[in-house]
Amino acid sequence: MSGALFGLTFALAAPFWALMILAPRWSWTTRIVGSPLIVAPVLLVYALLVLPALGTVLPVVTAPTLDGLRDLLGTADGAAAAWAHMIGFDLFVGRWIFADARERGVPALLTAPVLVLTILLGPLGLAVHLGLRAGWRRPARDGGTGALARTAPVA
């Protein structure tokens, strides 16, 4: 069962990533990705993997050791649960990056590679976005034109 759930995990998240990366300006993308519930299917997979093994998982996460974590992740169920955990959190962070970039006026062509990096190496994608966003401020009305203002990076 863990193998099937492992395979299902990214398939549940992929459509949302595709919308953010390939169709960032489509009105339905904003509507769909605007909801934090897009992560719910992946969280359900995580729950299906973790809840039956709660007796094994809780001791590892409440008093973590490197050996204990290695042993847990060395099982098919543990690896599949960790994968669902990562995919769920990466999707949530990617959703925030997408919304924050749009709000700040960061071009979609700059945001797309950051989202791909977030899919592949979550924390690094977040770090790049945080660095990139420092150069943009929220849209401001400029004499009624609605032009976006770019600012110097904050030190």
N, C-alpha and C positions, 0 to 999 in steps of 0.2 A: 504494500500500500504506500509506503514512503516513496518508492520510486515513481509511482504515478502522481503523487502529490508534488514531488519535486518538479516533475515535468510540467505540471499544471501551473505552478507558481508564476513563472515568468510569462506564460501565455496569458494569464489573467491581467498582468500589468502592462504587457507590450502595447495593447491598443492605446492606452493613455500616453505612453511615451511617444508613440507614433504621432498622435495628435499634436502634442507639444512641439515636436521636432519638425514634422513634415507639414503641418497645417496650423501654424501658430496664429494666423490672422483670421482663420475661419471662425465665424460667430459661435458655432456649436462647440468649438474647442474650449473657448472661455467658459461657456455654460457647463460643459461636462467636467472639465478639469477644475472649475471653480469649487466643486464640492469636495470636502475632505473624505467623503464616503467612497471615493474611487479606490481607496486602499482596503475597503471592507472585504472584498473577495480574497485578497492575499492574507488578511488577518484571520479570516475563517480557516484557510489552509493551515496557518500557523497554529491556531487553536486545535484543529484536528490532530496535529502532530504532537503538540505539547501537553494538552490536557490529559490524555491517557497515560503519559509518562511523567506526570507531575511529581510523583514520589521519587523519581530518579533525577529530575531536573532541578527541583527546589534546593536540595543540598548543594548542588554545584553552583547555583547562582546566588545563594545566600551566604555562602562561605567559599568563594572561588579560590581555586588553586590552579596552577598551570596544568598539572597532571590530571586533575579532575575534569577540567574543561577539555583537555585533549582527549580523554577517554570518552566523554559524552559526544564530542564532535566526530569521533572516530567510528560512530555507529551510523547506519543508514538513516535511522530516525533522527538522530542528533544533527547530522549534516543537512538533512532536508528541512528540519525546523530552523536551523541557522540560516539557511538559504531564504526561507520564507520571511524570516526576521529581517534580513538584509534587504530583500526586494521590497518589503512593505515600507521600511524606513526610507530607503532610497527613493521610492515613488513619492512618499510624502514630502521629502526634501526637494525632489525635482519639481513637484507641484508648487512649492513655495518659491523656488528659483524662478519658475515660469511666471508666476504672478508678480513677484517682486521686480523682475526685469521689465515686464510690460508696464508696470506702474511707474518705473523710473525712466522708461523710454529707451532702454538698452535694445539695440537692434536685434531682431530675430536671428540674423546671420551670426551674431556673436553669441547669442544665447544657445543656439542649437548645439555647437560643439561642447559647451559647458554641460548641457543636459546629457550628451553622450558620455562624457567623462563621469558624470554622476551615476549613470547606469553601470558603468564598468568599475569605477573606483570611487564610490560615493563620497567619502570625506574629501577627497582631492577635488572633485567637482564643486562641492560646497565652498572649499577654500578659494578656488579660482573665481567663483561667482562673488564671494565676499570682497575679493580684491578688485574685481571688475566694477562692482556696484559703487565702490568708493569714488569712482570717477563720474558718476551720474547722480543728479539729484532728482527729486520728484518733479514731474512736469509743472511748469508755471506758465501762467498766461502772460504773454509778452505783447502788450499793446493790443490785446484782443486776437492775436494771431494764433495763440495756442502753441507757439513754438517751444520746443524742448530746449532747456538750458543745460549745457555741459559744464561741469565744474572741475577744478583741479583736484587731483587725488588728495584725500585727507591723510596726513601723516600720523 
